[in-house]
Amino acid sequence: MYNRWGEKVFETTDQSVGWDGYFRDRAVDPDVFVYYLDATCLGGATYFEKGNITVLR
């Protein structure tokens, strides 16, 4: 997940781990963050999705 300046604020390869809204041990300010999901499934099928998440406090 990236902020509006292109800085990576979250990344994981574990589907059970989610973002808690913190970056560098601080809660992020309200903003829009962009995500990219690039997955390869068992059997070789690939999946790509992008979108955004809006943080409201």
Secondary structure, DSSP 8 states (H G I E B T S, - for coil): -B-TTS-B----S-TT----SEETTEE--SEEEEEEEEEE-TTS-EEEEEEEEEE--
